Amino acid sequence: MQLTSLLPVLLLPLTTLASPASPPDAALAPRWGGDDDGDDGDYGGDNDNDDDNDDDNDDDGNDWDGHGHGHGKCLSDNDATQVVQAYVKLIADYDDATANKWLSSSFADYSDSINQLAGIPLGSATFPTKAAFMAAQAKNPKLPLTVDGTPIVDCDAIAIIWHTVFGAGYTARGLTAIKVVWEDSQWKISRLDVEFNSLTWLLNVGGGYTLNGKKVGNVVC
């Protein structure tokens, strides 16, 4: 997907898209740190100030479950750089070897930007499993993906801003939140949350939309 695993959109004969009824304010709230309840859906991991417990678990290794809990680790700058590079390759120059190396066994990919274009219920996983992501990416064209600025790095999460230009030549800009876990003695990507300018994306793949009575792009209706 050139985006991040989101390219099945390129294969869709989309021509028109209604404007959203209201902005999803709640969905825009940053997820770093979350509500500190330990839920894997909240980025930032266990920000509950129990570093001592993590350190104890790391010392004896008995509480480590093999999936990043109890290892007492946080991403280093070098770790974060490698994860971002892996993500870009997964989108721009996909191969199964990279996916198998960098995607967690519990991997899932979420994007309401893609869901809206593809007719998938909003809030649902776009690619609920590692296998689903790999199957889609293997069929998608390789598209350029450029990371803009410096990634924002938390203990077990990374946020990046990116852009891509393809198809009709419009610049589509987006955001990706990358959640990682410590698995098989390395950091692996366990979740992607990706949102982007879906109307620009739609134009780039040859579609169009009607907004306030004005047709933009290739609208067939």
C-alpha positions as CSV (number, residue, x, y, z in Angstrom):
1,M,0.0,0.0,0.0
2,Q,2.0,2.5,-0.6
3,L,1.0,3.9,2.4
4,T,1.4,1.5,4.7
5,S,-0.3,-1.5,3.8
6,L,-3.1,0.3,2.4
7,L,-3.0,-0.1,-1.2
8,P,-5.8,-2.4,-1.8
9,V,-7.3,1.0,-2.3
10,L,-5.5,1.3,-5.6
11,L,-7.3,-1.7,-6.9
12,L,-10.8,-0.3,-6.2
13,P,-12.9,1.3,-9.0
14,L,-13.8,4.3,-6.7
15,T,-15.3,7.3,-8.3
16,T,-17.2,9.3,-5.7
17,L,-17.0,9.9,-2.0
18,A,-19.4,11.8,0.2
19,S,-17.9,14.5,2.5
20,P,-17.9,13.5,6.2
21,A,-20.8,14.6,8.3
22,S,-18.6,15.9,11.1
23,P,-15.0,15.9,12.1
24,P,-14.0,12.9,14.3
25,D,-12.6,15.0,17.1
26,A,-12.2,12.1,19.5
27,A,-10.2,10.1,16.9
28,L,-7.7,12.9,16.6
29,A,-6.6,12.8,20.3
30,P,-3.0,11.6,20.6
31,R,-2.7,8.1,21.8
32,W,0.8,8.3,23.3
33,G,0.5,7.3,26.9
34,G,-3.2,6.5,26.7
35,D,-4.9,6.0,30.0
36,D,-2.1,4.0,31.4
37,D,-4.2,0.9,31.8
38,G,-1.8,-1.4,30.1
39,D,-4.1,-2.0,27.2
40,D,-2.0,-2.8,24.1
41,G,-4.2,-0.4,22.1
42,D,-2.7,2.6,23.9
43,Y,0.6,3.8,22.7
44,G,3.3,4.5,25.2
45,G,3.1,1.2,26.9
46,D,3.2,0.9,30.7
47,N,3.7,4.5,31.7
48,D,2.7,3.6,35.3
49,N,6.0,4.5,36.9
50,D,6.7,0.9,37.9
51,D,10.2,0.9,36.4
52,D,11.5,-0.9,39.4
53,N,9.2,-3.9,38.7
54,D,10.4,-3.9,35.1
55,D,14.0,-3.9,36.1
56,D,13.4,-6.7,38.5
57,N,11.8,-8.8,35.8
58,D,14.7,-8.1,33.5
59,D,17.2,-9.2,36.1
60,D,15.8,-12.6,36.7
61,G,14.1,-13.1,33.4
62,N,11.4,-15.2,35.0
63,D,8.5,-12.9,34.2
64,W,9.4,-12.3,30.6
65,D,6.7,-13.7,28.3
66,G,8.5,-13.4,25.0
67,H,6.3,-10.6,23.8
68,G,7.8,-7.5,25.2
69,H,6.3,-7.5,28.7
70,G,8.7,-7.5,31.6
71,H,11.9,-7.0,29.5
72,G,12.5,-3.5,31.0
73,K,13.5,-2.1,27.6
74,C,12.7,1.0,25.6
75,L,13.6,1.9,22.0
76,S,17.0,3.5,21.5
77,D,17.5,6.1,18.8
78,N,19.1,3.4,16.7
79,D,16.3,0.9,17.3
80,A,13.7,3.6,16.3
81,T,15.7,4.3,13.1
82,Q,15.7,0.7,12.1
83,V,12.0,0.3,12.8
84,V,11.1,3.3,10.6
85,Q,13.4,2.0,7.8
86,A,11.7,-1.3,8.0
87,Y,8.3,0.3,7.8
88,V,9.2,2.3,4.8
89,K,10.5,-0.8,3.0
90,L,7.3,-2.7,3.8
91,I,5.3,0.0,2.1
92,A,7.7,1.2,-0.7
93,D,9.6,-1.9,-1.6
94,Y,7.8,-4.8,0.0
95,D,9.2,-8.4,0.3
96,D,8.1,-11.3,2.5
97,A,11.5,-11.5,4.2
98,T,11.2,-8.0,5.6
99,A,7.7,-8.7,6.8
100,N,8.7,-11.9,8.5
101,K,11.6,-10.2,10.2
102,W,9.8,-7.1,11.4
103,L,6.2,-7.9,11.9
104,S,5.0,-9.3,15.2
105,S,2.9,-12.5,15.4
106,S,0.1,-10.3,16.8
107,F,0.4,-7.7,14.1
108,A,-2.7,-5.7,13.0
109,D,-3.1,-2.6,10.8
110,Y,-5.8,0.0,11.2
111,S,-6.7,2.8,8.8
112,D,-10.1,4.5,8.6
113,S,-8.7,6.4,5.6
114,I,-8.5,3.1,3.7
115,N,-11.6,1.7,5.3
116,Q,-13.7,4.6,4.1
117,L,-12.4,4.1,0.5
118,A,-12.6,0.3,0.6
119,G,-16.1,0.1,2.2
120,I,-14.8,-1.5,5.4
121,P,-16.6,-0.5,8.6
122,L,-14.9,2.5,10.3
123,G,-12.9,1.5,13.3
124,S,-12.3,-2.0,12.0
125,A,-8.9,-3.5,11.4
126,T,-7.9,-2.9,7.8
127,F,-5.5,-5.9,8.0
128,P,-6.4,-7.8,11.1
129,T,-3.4,-10.2,10.9
130,K,0.2,-10.4,9.7
131,A,-0.9,-12.9,7.0
132,A,-3.6,-10.5,5.7
133,F,-1.1,-7.6,5.5
134,M,1.5,-9.7,3.7
135,A,-1.0,-11.1,1.1
136,A,-2.2,-7.5,0.3
137,Q,1.3,-6.0,0.1
138,A,2.5,-8.8,-2.1
139,K,-0.1,-7.7,-4.7
140,N,0.3,-3.9,-4.3
141,P,2.5,-1.8,-6.6
142,K,5.7,-0.4,-5.0
143,L,5.2,3.3,-4.4
144,P,7.5,5.9,-3.0
145,L,7.2,6.9,0.7
146,T,9.2,9.8,2.2
147,V,9.4,10.4,5.9
148,D,9.2,14.1,6.7
149,G,11.1,15.6,9.6
150,T,12.2,13.6,12.7
151,P,10.1,10.8,14.0
152,I,8.6,11.2,17.5
153,V,9.8,8.3,19.7
154,D,8.3,7.0,22.9
155,C,9.4,3.9,24.9
156,D,7.6,1.4,22.6
157,A,6.0,3.6,19.9
158,I,7.0,5.8,17.1
159,A,5.0,8.5,15.2
160,I,6.0,9.7,11.7
161,I,4.7,12.1,9.2
162,W,5.2,11.1,5.5
163,H,4.2,12.0,2.0
164,T,3.9,10.2,-1.3
165,V,3.4,11.2,-4.9
166,F,2.0,8.7,-7.5
167,G,-0.6,8.2,-10.1
168,A,-2.1,11.6,-11.0
169,G,0.8,13.3,-9.3
170,Y,-0.9,14.8,-6.3
171,T,1.0,14.8,-3.0
172,A,-0.8,12.7,-0.4
173,R,0.3,13.4,3.2
174,G,-0.2,11.1,6.1
175,L,0.6,10.1,9.7
176,T,1.6,6.6,10.9
177,A,1.8,5.5,14.6
178,I,4.0,2.4,14.9
179,K,3.5,0.3,18.0
180,V,6.4,-2.2,18.8
181,V,6.9,-5.2,21.1
182,W,10.0,-7.1,22.1
183,E,9.6,-10.5,20.5
184,D,12.1,-13.1,19.6
185,S,15.0,-11.0,21.0
186,Q,14.3,-8.0,18.8
187,W,11.8,-5.1,18.4
188,K,8.9,-6.0,16.1
189,I,6.0,-4.0,14.8
190,S,2.8,-5.1,16.5
191,R,0.4,-2.4,15.2
192,L,0.1,0.3,12.6
193,D,-2.4,3.1,12.8
194,V,-2.3,5.0,9.5
195,E,-4.4,8.0,8.4
196,F,-3.9,10.1,5.3
197,N,-5.5,12.5,2.8
198,S,-7.9,10.0,1.3
199,L,-9.4,12.4,-1.2
200,T,-6.0,13.1,-2.7
201,W,-5.3,9.4,-2.7
202,L,-8.5,8.8,-4.5
203,L,-7.6,11.4,-7.2
204,N,-4.2,9.7,-7.6
205,V,-5.8,6.3,-8.3
206,G,-8.0,7.8,-11.0
207,G,-11.2,8.3,-8.9
208,G,-13.0,11.5,-8.0
209,Y,-15.5,12.9,-5.6
210,T,-18.3,15.5,-5.3
211,L,-18.1,18.1,-2.6
212,N,-20.5,20.9,-2.1
213,G,-21.9,20.3,-5.5
214,K,-18.5,20.5,-7.2
215,K,-17.1,17.5,-9.0
216,V,-13.4,16.9,-8.6
217,G,-11.5,14.3,-10.6
218,N,-13.1,11.4,-12.5
219,V,-16.6,11.2,-11.1
220,V,-18.9,8.7,-12.9
221,C,-22.5,9.2,-11.8
